[in-house]
Amino acid sequence: MTHLPAPPLPASAAPGFGLIIIGDEILSGKRADKHLPKVIELLKARGLQLDYADYVGDSPDRLTAILKRAFASGDVVFSCGGIGATPDDHTRQCAARATGVDLALHPQANRLIRERMQDMAKEQGTVFDPDHPDNIHRLNMGMFPLGAHIIPNPFNKIPGFSYGSVHFVPGFPVMAWPMIEWVLDTHYPHLFRTAAWIEKSVIVMGAMEAMLTPLMQELERIYAGVKVFSLPSVDHPQYGRHIELGVKGEPGLVAQAYPALLAGLQGFNAKLGPELVRN
């Protein structure tokens, strides 16, 4: 293999970003998920990238297991759905089980939910009765794991919550998306990349992925923080069977890794096509 240039200094470790999407209605096809593309968009606007996503139905055991992994990961994870107070809403309870702490009515959530109920009474022209069974039941939406912090909801005041670096928002996009933006802009601006994320790639014809794998592994080992990707195609209208091989990451790292990728490809009997750049 062609000798690769010396590596840059390693970048400081940063948490990954994960997404959990909850609800039988998603897995059954009754509703189409809109959170995944939107969260990708929100992260990309801040120079960040989603690392993984989990879909799970309204199964307390499965959800608890996924949340345990999220809490243990140290990643920034957004959980969408299941924080209401109906029988199929299990997220708050599962978060408490996953962390091993009790649920308790959060004082700030208590106040915000009562404000919302008062607003609803005014809108309906009725007298607010805090002791009405329906209103008492609505306070369950403020039962969060002990030690949780509030995520404000600009749509109807009913808050979400954060526990560590896992952040819980409703399943409704009109509520969830501004709440996710608030979490990012309030708690994680230090992770935003001031330089845009960039991809550089080249069309490779006449090579198999298995042949290119050692080169890809070597580049990721040397250039910490850069991701090497391979996108094969078997029936492209212009290039036919080919592989788009490239690197992505911060521009400074990509500027070092991409020439090394091209140098490494010289050791293969492959035809190189156009080079591509994406921001």
Buried (B, 14 or more C-beta within 10 A) or exposed (E): EEEBEEBBEEBEEBBBBBBBBBBEBBBEEEEEBBBBEBBBEBBBEBBBBBBEBBBBBBBEEBBBBBBBBBBEBEBBBBBBBBBBBEEEBBBBBBBBBBBEBEBBEBEBBEBBBBEBBEEBBEEEEEEBEEEBEEBEEBBBBBBBBEBBBBBBBEBBBBBBBBBBBBBBBBBBBEBBBBBBBBBBEEBBEEBEBEEEBBBBBBBBBEBEEEBBEEBBEBBBEBBBBBBBEBEBBEEEEEBEEBBBBBBBBBEEBBBBBBBBBBBBBEEBEBEBBEEEEEE
